[in-house]
Amino acid sequence: MPKMKTHSGAKKRFKITAGGKVRGRHGMTSHIRVKKNSKRQRHLDSPAILAPEDAVRAKGLLRK
């Protein structure tokens, strides 16, 4: 049986932290940033920790 491959899209978008949480990016950051205030944009630029329900799916895609 061949080895399972890591999902190529997931490995570009997610990273697992040392504590086992899944780090990703916030949504709503690619366009229409004029109407978002500076504080909101600054917080959206920082990494986001995925919710536990989403983290399970992301870890499944990242499993090698």
Biopython code that builds the backbone (N, CA, C, O; Angstrom):
import numpy as np
from Bio.PDB.StructureBuilder import StructureBuilder

atoms = [
    (1, "MET", "N", (0.842, -1.190, 0.000)),
    (1, "MET", "CA", (0.000, 0.000, 0.000)),
    (1, "MET", "C", (0.882, 1.245, 0.000)),
    (1, "MET", "O", (1.783, 1.350, 0.832)),
    (2, "PRO", "N", (0.645, 2.201, -0.918)),
    (2, "PRO", "CA", (1.474, 3.416, -0.930)),
    (2, "PRO", "C", (1.152, 4.328, 0.246)),
    (2, "PRO", "O", (0.107, 4.212, 0.886)),
    (3, "LYS", "N", (2.084, 5.238, 0.508)),
    (3, "LYS", "CA", (1.889, 6.187, 1.599)),
    (3, "LYS", "C", (0.804, 7.185, 1.242)),
    (3, "LYS", "O", (0.577, 7.496, 0.073)),
    (4, "MET", "N", (0.128, 7.688, 2.294)),
    (4, "MET", "CA", (-0.855, 8.752, 2.100)),
    (4, "MET", "C", (-0.105, 10.061, 1.862)),
    (4, "MET", "O", (0.909, 10.331, 2.505)),
    (5, "LYS", "N", (-0.611, 10.867, 0.936)),
    (5, "LYS", "CA", (0.033, 12.151, 0.661)),
    (5, "LYS", "C", (-0.680, 13.275, 1.405)),
    (5, "LYS", "O", (-1.896, 13.245, 1.592)),
    (6, "THR", "N", (0.099, 14.262, 1.823)),
    (6, "THR", "CA", (-0.452, 15.452, 2.459)),
    (6, "THR", "C", (-1.203, 16.264, 1.413)),
    (6, "THR", "O", (-0.755, 16.367, 0.271)),
    (7, "HIS", "N", (-2.332, 16.836, 1.788)),
    (7, "HIS", "CA", (-3.126, 17.665, 0.876)),
    (7, "HIS", "C", (-2.335, 18.924, 0.544)),
    (7, "HIS", "O", (-1.995, 19.700, 1.437)),
    (8, "SER", "N", (-2.042, 19.127, -0.739)),
    (8, "SER", "CA", (-1.171, 20.228, -1.159)),
    (8, "SER", "C", (-1.735, 21.599, -0.800)),
    (8, "SER", "O", (-0.986, 22.487, -0.393)),
    (9, "GLY", "N", (-3.051, 21.782, -0.947)),
    (9, "GLY", "CA", (-3.657, 23.064, -0.608)),
    (9, "GLY", "C", (-3.608, 23.340, 0.876)),
    (9, "GLY", "O", (-3.409, 24.481, 1.291)),
    (10, "ALA", "N", (-3.791, 22.293, 1.690)),
    (10, "ALA", "CA", (-3.799, 22.462, 3.139)),
    (10, "ALA", "C", (-2.411, 22.803, 3.667)),
    (10, "ALA", "O", (-2.281, 23.617, 4.582)),
    (11, "LYS", "N", (-1.372, 22.190, 3.103)),
    (11, "LYS", "CA", (-0.033, 22.471, 3.639)),
    (11, "LYS", "C", (0.422, 23.891, 3.338)),
    (11, "LYS", "O", (1.315, 24.412, 4.005)),
    (12, "LYS", "N", (-0.194, 24.527, 2.324)),
    (12, "LYS", "CA", (0.135, 25.922, 2.023)),
    (12, "LYS", "C", (-0.628, 26.891, 2.919)),
    (12, "LYS", "O", (-0.200, 28.030, 3.105)),
    (13, "ARG", "N", (-1.756, 26.446, 3.477)),
    (13, "ARG", "CA", (-2.642, 27.345, 4.213)),
    (13, "ARG", "C", (-2.608, 27.184, 5.723)),
    (13, "ARG", "O", (-2.917, 28.133, 6.444)),
    (14, "PHE", "N", (-2.246, 26.020, 6.215)),
    (14, "PHE", "CA", (-2.321, 25.747, 7.644)),
    (14, "PHE", "C", (-0.986, 25.277, 8.188)),
    (14, "PHE", "O", (-0.168, 24.699, 7.472)),
    (15, "LYS", "N", (-0.785, 25.539, 9.474)),
    (15, "LYS", "CA", (0.406, 25.061, 10.166)),
    (15, "LYS", "C", (-0.025, 24.633, 11.558)),
    (15, "LYS", "O", (-0.854, 25.292, 12.186)),
    (16, "ILE", "N", (0.533, 23.533, 12.040)),
    (16, "ILE", "CA", (0.184, 23.054, 13.375)),
    (16, "ILE", "C", (1.194, 23.619, 14.362)),
    (16, "ILE", "O", (2.402, 23.488, 14.167)),
    (17, "THR", "N", (0.695, 24.250, 15.426)),
    (17, "THR", "CA", (1.564, 24.854, 16.436)),
    (17, "THR", "C", (2.147, 23.774, 17.335)),
    (17, "THR", "O", (1.755, 22.609, 17.264)),
    (18, "ALA", "N", (3.083, 24.173, 18.174)),
    (18, "ALA", "CA", (3.715, 23.222, 19.089)),
    (18, "ALA", "C", (2.706, 22.613, 20.060)),
    (18, "ALA", "O", (2.866, 21.475, 20.501)),
    (19, "GLY", "N", (1.668, 23.379, 20.388)),
    (19, "GLY", "CA", (0.639, 22.886, 21.300)),
    (19, "GLY", "C", (-0.418, 22.033, 20.627)),
    (19, "GLY", "O", (-1.322, 21.526, 21.291)),
    (20, "GLY", "N", (-0.316, 21.868, 19.314)),
    (20, "GLY", "CA", (-1.268, 21.026, 18.601)),
    (20, "GLY", "C", (-2.443, 21.770, 18.002)),
    (20, "GLY", "O", (-3.336, 21.149, 17.426)),
    (21, "LYS", "N", (-2.462, 23.101, 18.128)),
    (21, "LYS", "CA", (-3.547, 23.873, 17.517)),
    (21, "LYS", "C", (-3.220, 24.117, 16.044)),
    (21, "LYS", "O", (-2.064, 24.016, 15.632)),
    (22, "VAL", "N", (-4.239, 24.436, 15.262)),
    (22, "VAL", "CA", (-4.039, 24.691, 13.837)),
    (22, "VAL", "C", (-4.128, 26.186, 13.590)),
    (22, "VAL", "O", (-5.113, 26.836, 13.940)),
    (23, "ARG", "N", (-3.078, 26.715, 12.981)),
    (23, "ARG", "CA", (-3.003, 28.136, 12.693)),
    (23, "ARG", "C", (-3.286, 28.362, 11.218)),
    (23, "ARG", "O", (-2.771, 27.643, 10.362)),
    (24, "GLY", "N", (-4.107, 29.362, 10.924)),
    (24, "GLY", "CA", (-4.431, 29.698, 9.546)),
    (24, "GLY", "C", (-4.530, 31.201, 9.393)),
    (24, "GLY", "O", (-3.980, 31.954, 10.196)),
    (25, "ARG", "N", (-5.226, 31.630, 8.370)),
    (25, "ARG", "CA", (-5.394, 33.064, 8.122)),
    (25, "ARG", "C", (-6.842, 33.451, 8.303)),
    (25, "ARG", "O", (-7.746, 32.632, 8.141)),
    (26, "HIS", "N", (-7.052, 34.710, 8.641)),
    (26, "HIS", "CA", (-8.405, 35.250, 8.729)),
    (26, "HIS", "C", (-8.981, 35.399, 7.332)),
    (26, "HIS", "O", (-8.245, 35.566, 6.360)),
    (27, "GLY", "N", (-10.290, 35.337, 7.240)),
    (27, "GLY", "CA", (-10.973, 35.641, 5.989)),
    (27, "GLY", "C", (-11.205, 37.132, 5.860)),
    (27, "GLY", "O", (-10.828, 37.902, 6.743)),
    (28, "MET", "N", (-11.817, 37.539, 4.774)),
    (28, "MET", "CA", (-12.188, 38.935, 4.504)),
    (28, "MET", "C", (-10.978, 39.863, 4.439)),
    (28, "MET", "O", (-11.075, 41.018, 4.853)),
    (29, "THR", "N", (-9.839, 39.389, 3.932)),
    (29, "THR", "CA", (-8.631, 40.218, 3.930)),
    (29, "THR", "C", (-8.125, 40.562, 2.537)),
    (29, "THR", "O", (-7.207, 41.371, 2.405)),
    (30, "SER", "N", (-8.698, 39.972, 1.499)),
    (30, "SER", "CA", (-8.085, 40.121, 0.180)),
    (30, "SER", "C", (-8.509, 41.385, -0.566)),
    (30, "SER", "O", (-7.729, 41.915, -1.357)),
    (31, "HIS", "N", (-9.718, 41.876, -0.337)),
    (31, "HIS", "CA", (-10.150, 43.075, -1.043)),
    (31, "HIS", "C", (-11.227, 43.795, -0.234)),
    (31, "HIS", "O", (-11.674, 43.305, 0.803)),
    (32, "ILE", "N", (-11.634, 44.970, -0.727)),
    (32, "ILE", "CA", (-12.579, 45.871, -0.053)),
    (32, "ILE", "C", (-12.079, 46.201, 1.357)),
    (32, "ILE", "O", (-12.806, 46.055, 2.339)),
    (33, "ARG", "N", (-10.837, 46.644, 1.432)),
    (33, "ARG", "CA", (-10.265, 46.969, 2.735)),
    (33, "ARG", "C", (-10.470, 48.433, 3.112)),
    (33, "ARG", "O", (-10.162, 48.827, 4.237)),
    (34, "VAL", "N", (-10.982, 49.237, 2.196)),
    (34, "VAL", "CA", (-11.162, 50.663, 2.464)),
    (34, "VAL", "C", (-12.187, 50.886, 3.561)),
    (34, "VAL", "O", (-12.017, 51.769, 4.402)),
    (35, "LYS", "N", (-13.249, 50.093, 3.559)),
    (35, "LYS", "CA", (-14.315, 50.294, 4.550)),
    (35, "LYS", "C", (-13.998, 49.669, 5.906)),
    (35, "LYS", "O", (-14.730, 49.893, 6.870)),
    (36, "LYS", "N", (-12.928, 48.895, 5.994)),
    (36, "LYS", "CA", (-12.534, 48.302, 7.275)),
    (36, "LYS", "C", (-11.546, 49.254, 7.957)),
    (36, "LYS", "O", (-10.610, 49.739, 7.323)),
    (37, "ASN", "N", (-11.755, 49.513, 9.230)),
    (37, "ASN", "CA", (-10.868, 50.452, 9.908)),
    (37, "ASN", "C", (-9.499, 49.819, 10.179)),
    (37, "ASN", "O", (-9.333, 48.603, 10.080)),
    (38, "SER", "N", (-8.535, 50.656, 10.517)),
    (38, "SER", "CA", (-7.145, 50.215, 10.655)),
    (38, "SER", "C", (-6.985, 49.140, 11.710)),
    (38, "SER", "O", (-6.243, 48.178, 11.508)),
    (39, "LYS", "N", (-7.675, 49.291, 12.840)),
    (39, "LYS", "CA", (-7.568, 48.309, 13.919)),
    (39, "LYS", "C", (-8.056, 46.939, 13.447)),
    (39, "LYS", "O", (-7.433, 45.916, 13.729)),
    (40, "ARG", "N", (-9.167, 46.934, 12.733)),
    (40, "ARG", "CA", (-9.726, 45.678, 12.228)),
    (40, "ARG", "C", (-8.774, 45.018, 11.230)),
    (40, "ARG", "O", (-8.559, 43.807, 11.283)),
    (41, "GLN", "N", (-8.210, 45.807, 10.329)),
    (41, "GLN", "CA", (-7.277, 45.268, 9.340)),
    (41, "GLN", "C", (-6.020, 44.720, 10.006)),
    (41, "GLN", "O", (-5.495, 43.685, 9.594)),
    (42, "ARG", "N", (-5.544, 45.407, 11.022)),
    (42, "ARG", "CA", (-4.349, 44.971, 11.733)),
    (42, "ARG", "C", (-4.590, 43.617, 12.400)),
    (42, "ARG", "O", (-3.728, 42.739, 12.370)),
    (43, "HIS", "N", (-5.764, 43.460, 12.998)),
    (43, "HIS", "CA", (-6.079, 42.202, 13.664)),
    (43, "HIS", "C", (-6.320, 41.079, 12.663)),
    (43, "HIS", "O", (-6.043, 39.917, 12.961)),
    (44, "LEU", "N", (-6.829, 41.408, 11.487)),
    (44, "LEU", "CA", (-7.040, 40.388, 10.463)),
    (44, "LEU", "C", (-5.723, 39.902, 9.870)),
    (44, "LEU", "O", (-5.646, 38.778, 9.372)),
    (45, "ASP", "N", (-4.683, 40.738, 9.918)),
    (45, "ASP", "CA", (-3.380, 40.347, 9.377)),
    (45, "ASP", "C", (-2.677, 39.320, 10.256)),
    (45, "ASP", "O", (-1.845, 38.556, 9.768)),
    (46, "SER", "N", (-2.999, 39.293, 11.538)),
    (46, "SER", "CA", (-2.353, 38.334, 12.431)),
    (46, "SER", "C", (-2.922, 36.946, 12.201)),
    (46, "SER", "O", (-4.056, 36.828, 11.738)),
    (47, "PRO", "N", (-2.169, 35.877, 12.511)),
    (47, "PRO", "CA", (-2.666, 34.522, 12.293)),
    (47, "PRO", "C", (-3.883, 34.216, 13.149)),
    (47, "PRO", "O", (-4.036, 34.747, 14.249)),
    (48, "ALA", "N", (-4.738, 33.360, 12.631)),
    (48, "ALA", "CA", (-5.942, 32.953, 13.347)),
    (48, "ALA", "C", (-5.785, 31.505, 13.801)),
    (48, "ALA", "O", (-5.184, 30.695, 13.094)),
    (49, "ILE", "N", (-6.314, 31.179, 14.960)),
    (49, "ILE", "CA", (-6.361, 29.801, 15.436)),
    (49, "ILE", "C", (-7.718, 29.240, 15.031)),
    (49, "ILE", "O", (-8.755, 29.822, 15.352)),
    (50, "LEU", "N", (-7.712, 28.119, 14.332)),
    (50, "LEU", "CA", (-8.956, 27.527, 13.865)),
    (50, "LEU", "C", (-9.777, 27.002, 15.032)),
    (50, "LEU", "O", (-9.236, 26.585, 16.057)),
    (51, "ALA", "N", (-11.081, 27.030, 14.858)),
    (51, "ALA", "CA", (-11.995, 26.457, 15.843)),
    (51, "ALA", "C", (-11.753, 24.953, 15.909)),
    (51, "ALA", "O", (-11.348, 24.347, 14.917)),
    (52, "PRO", "N", (-11.998, 24.344, 17.074)),
    (52, "PRO", "CA", (-11.729, 22.898, 17.225)),
    (52, "PRO", "C", (-12.417, 22.034, 16.164)),
    (52, "PRO", "O", (-11.851, 21.036, 15.718)),
    (53, "GLU", "N", (-13.631, 22.412, 15.760)),
    (53, "GLU", "CA", (-14.348, 21.629, 14.751)),
    (53, "GLU", "C", (-13.627, 21.685, 13.400)),
    (53, "GLU", "O", (-13.532, 20.677, 12.700)),
    (54, "ASP", "N", (-13.121, 22.868, 13.040)),
    (54, "ASP", "CA", (-12.407, 23.018, 11.779)),
    (54, "ASP", "C", (-11.006, 22.427, 11.860)),
    (54, "ASP", "O", (-10.477, 21.924, 10.869)),
    (55, "ALA", "N", (-10.409, 22.491, 13.045)),
    (55, "ALA", "CA", (-9.058, 21.975, 13.228)),
    (55, "ALA", "C", (-9.008, 20.471, 12.980)),
    (55, "ALA", "O", (-8.012, 19.962, 12.464)),
    (56, "VAL", "N", (-10.064, 19.760, 13.339)),
    (56, "VAL", "CA", (-10.099, 18.314, 13.108)),
    (56, "VAL", "C", (-10.006, 18.021, 11.616)),
    (56, "VAL", "O", (-9.267, 17.128, 11.199)),
    (57, "ARG", "N", (-10.759, 18.775, 10.808)),
    (57, "ARG", "CA", (-10.721, 18.557, 9.358)),
    (57, "ARG", "C", (-9.366, 18.928, 8.776)),
    (57, "ARG", "O", (-8.845, 18.212, 7.921)),
    (58, "ALA", "N", (-8.784, 20.042, 9.230)),
    (58, "ALA", "CA", (-7.492, 20.485, 8.717)),
    (58, "ALA", "C", (-6.393, 19.483, 9.075)),
    (58, "ALA", "O", (-5.521, 19.194, 8.256)),
    (59, "LYS", "N", (-6.438, 18.960, 10.293)),
    (59, "LYS", "CA", (-5.437, 17.964, 10.699)),
    (59, "LYS", "C", (-5.561, 16.692, 9.870)),
    (59, "LYS", "O", (-4.562, 16.032, 9.584)),
    (60, "GLY", "N", (-6.781, 16.353, 9.488)),
    (60, "GLY", "CA", (-6.974, 15.188, 8.632)),
    (60, "GLY", "C", (-6.335, 15.376, 7.279)),
    (60, "GLY", "O", (-5.799, 14.424, 6.711)),
    (61, "LEU", "N", (-6.380, 16.586, 6.748)),
    (61, "LEU", "CA", (-5.753, 16.873, 5.464)),
    (61, "LEU", "C", (-4.239, 16.932, 5.568)),
    (61, "LEU", "O", (-3.532, 16.616, 4.611)),
    (62, "LEU", "N", (-3.741, 17.337, 6.734)),
    (62, "LEU", "CA", (-2.297, 17.467, 6.930)),
    (62, "LEU", "C", (-1.635, 16.163, 7.345)),
    (62, "LEU", "O", (-0.408, 16.059, 7.328)),
    (63, "ARG", "N", (-2.428, 15.175, 7.714)),
    (63, "ARG", "CA", (-1.870, 13.897, 8.160)),
    (63, "ARG", "C", (-1.102, 13.249, 7.009)),
    (63, "ARG", "O", (-1.583, 13.189, 5.877)),
    (64, "LYS", "N", (0.095, 12.769, 7.319)),
    (64, "LYS", "CA", (0.938, 12.157, 6.280)),
    (64, "LYS", "C", (0.842, 10.649, 6.334)),
    (64, "LYS", "O", (1.480, 9.961, 5.537)),
]
sb = StructureBuilder()
sb.init_structure("model")
sb.init_model(0)
sb.init_chain("A")
sb.init_seg("    ")
for serial, (resi, resn, name, xyz) in enumerate(atoms, 1):
    if name == "N":
        sb.init_residue(resn, " ", resi, " ")
    sb.init_atom(name, np.array(xyz, "f"), 0.0, 1.0, " ", f" {name:<3s}", serial, name[0])
structure = sb.get_structure()
